[in-house]
């Protein structure tokens, strides 16, 4: 949920993350104690699906269309055939986005579910980050909404049967304005049920309040709920008294239309002045094992919201979910993450914990203190690769990023698409998915970190639909809509590309080969050294639009070289002396990605790279 985040980040830091929030936490510098000396032996591939869109075969795509008009995908669309297809891409984890029951404009009162007010719903199908009931799932996704949890349980079982793990979203920073859980277990109360609404803040209140003022629906000249369609609840009013702080930290009773107005901010014991109302983490826990973090919290009294999310995550772990993706994790104090993630690891030590964090200065805090397994590498690698693709940066810009990340490189998940970002094939990004292939090769092979792809990326989906609330360049997460390129690959459930173009099939085959190489080759979880700058300085047949590096482990040595240019490139490059001396003389070189010839003369390798071409070269040496 990154949209408008950067517009409010400065204000939020001033409100809730003041200088006081940094005291008693050790400085976030790379330290030897947490540097992985032995690289990880596992590399993950996360396949993100927007669950309600994945199986939809309807191609109407009417702006603001209903589920009946535009169609909606179901849990049952993830058949054995579909899951085998996902697995064929080298996938280890499926992130089912939009599973927890969130607000939406569709009548499910027959199942005891209250109607949601369009004035505080984004789109018609609703934002997956405005969760209404953490103990249930989106009824849109079930063939029988009365059995929606059981249908999701069956999907978990099917996914596991295909050798993949299940990840779902948890959004601790905020919940829907009309949060109301029908499925909560006995003894668990709703968010805000016991709040003292006569005060702005109390430690065990779940929300912050604008005392004495009622909530007012935001207005905008160019926006109407449901595109202006008449609806009995779309009257510009929503009953909330007193008003709560909005999800992005806005404190006005009437948030701005660009605020996260459909959500309310959860209180974690952070006072309005930014000071903390809970125990702080001691410096010695930086980089410590999760068991030590768990022991620290045993005798601590924590705010009520902490306990609520403990209960929520334990509920999903008990149902077989294998991990969580945390939305806007840096808007929640790091101590909470230490508390929650150490509890999760006690239940499932192998749980996959991924967090959306955009401030590089906080990366090590959230990894070493907050116990996140993985963070989005958005601000550093993604933004740089996008700039290279768009001609706004040179490939050499990758070098300092990888150097800065060396102590935490395994923890920085790489991607070129997700539900928040522009589709590669959109005119606003690259306009052609093949232009991004060298960046994809770099993203996948540069480090031992996981790789994530977004469904449809592998067949060049451009996200061109004006779906209503969601606009072109991103596949809408707010509307009922079809995804044309993916639908052609899906081919009415055959998942064989029967309706795909030749280019779409070629692109998918490339992704399949690349991703499977990444999880099968030991070198990609081994050591790294860039050889780009040395070759740029030495060779006349090596140019600044190329990028190259080597990876090695346990007797396997790999050279990766990519061409970011639209021109053919005749490349000659050498292993720098430090690498050549360690590896010994080169005996043979085989390109396992494109199977193109690689000539060897001494330590010099020569090959031809097509426009946007790449080589993954296995090198055999005397040592």
Secondary structure, 3 states (H helix, E strand, C coil): CCCCHHHHHHHHHHHHCCHHHHCCCCCCCCCHHHCCCCCCCCCCEEEEEEHHHHCCCCCCCCCCCCHHHHCCCCHHHCCHHHHHHHHCCCCCEEEEECCEEECCCCCCHHHCCCCCCHHHCCCCCCCCCCEEEEEEECHHHCCCHHHHHHHHHHHHHHHHHCCCEEEEEECCCEEECCCCCCCCCCCCCCCCCCCCCCCCCCCCCCECEEEEEECCCCCCCCCCHHHHCCCCCCCCCCCCEEEECECCCCCCCCCCCCCCCCEEEECCCECCCCCECCCCCCHHHCCCCHHHHHHHHCCCCCCHHHHHHHHHHHHHHHCCCCEEEECCHHHCCHHHHHHHHHHHHHHCCCCEEEECCCCHHHHHHHHHHCCCCEEECHHHHHHHHHHHHCCCCCCCHHHHHHHHCCCCHHHEEEECCCCCCCCCCCCCCCCCHHHHHHHHHHHHHCCCCCEEEECCHHHCCCCCCCCCCCCCCCCCCCCCCCCHHHHHHHHHHCCCCCCCCHHHHHHHHHHHHHHHHHHHCHHHHCEEEECHHHHHHHCCCCCCCEEEEEEEECCEEEEEEEECCCCCEEEEEECCHHHHHHHCCEEEEEECCCCCCCEEECCEEEEEECCCCEEEEEEEECC
